[in-house]
């Protein structure tokens, strides 16, 4: 299972979560750190990634174009990287089921 962390999340998250998701990267790791969302979307879709973001633009893309890629939308205001890591860590099983689910393209985490 492959997660792609968007620019609005810390690059540290990819390293923290490699134990759960082997192919986890941040957009900076693949040269997309300053790219428009559409390029991140296309890369994720072409390479089997699920996008993890705090950006609601990807929610709109799933609504408009469907999936893949799937999107995990973190709807939490300003918070530390450790809080986000804990949120995701607490939901590992939910996230894995979401990625395998053929009917849903957006998982919202509050």
N, C-alpha and C positions, 0 to 999 in steps of 0.2 A: 504494500500500500504506500502510495506516494503523496506526500504533502508538499505544497509550495506556499511558503509564507510570503505575504505581500509586503511591500515597502513600509506600510504603516505599522508593522510589527517588528520586534527586535530580531536581528539575525541570530541571536543567541538561542531563540526558541528551536530552531532547526537542530542544533546540537543537543539540546536538552531532550528532545523527543525521538532521537534516532533509535533508542532502545525499543520503542513501540512501533515506529514506522521507519523501516530501513532506508528508504529513498526519500528522505526529507531534506529539502533545501530552501534557502531564502532567495528571493529574486536577485539579490546582490551576488549570490554564488554563481549565477548563470548569466551574468551580464545584463540583467533586465532591471536593475535597481532604479533607473530613472526613466524607464519606458512607460508609455501610455498603457492604460489598463487593457486595451484591445490586444496589444502584443503579449501581455502576460496571459490573457484569456486564450489566445491562439496557441501559445507555447504549452500551456497546461493541457489543453484539449488534445494537442498533437502528441503529447508525451505521457499521457495517462496520469496526470497530477490532479489532486483535489486542491483547490485554492483555499487558503486560510487567510481571512482578512477582517479588517474593521470597516472596510469601505462598502457602502451600500450600492455602489455602481455595479459590482459583480452580481448582486441580487437582481438588479434590473436586467443584466445580460442573460441570466438563467431564465427569467420571466419572458424575455423577448425571443431568445434563440433556443432555449432548452439546454440540455446537457448531453454529453460531457462538454466541458469539465463541470464537476460538482463544486459547490462552494460551502465552506463553513464560515458563517458570518458571526463574528464576535461582536455583540451589541453591548459592550461595556464601555463606559466613558474612560477618562484618564485613569489608568491603573498601572501598577508595576509589571514588569516582565514576569516576575515570579508569580504574581496573581494569575496571569494568563496561563502560565505553565501549569499551575495547580488546577485551574479550571479545565484545561484540556486533559491533564493526567487523570482527573476524576471521571472523565467521560470517555476513556479509551474504548471501552466496549461499545458504547453508543456510537462513537465515531466510526469504528470498524464496521458495525452493522449498516450505518448510513452509506458508507463507501460501497458496500456490496449491494445495497438496495437499488433495484432497477426502476423505481417509481418516483423517487424524490431527488431533487437536485440541489436543495438548500437545507442546511442544518443551521438553525439559529441558536447561539449560545448566549444566554443572558448573564 
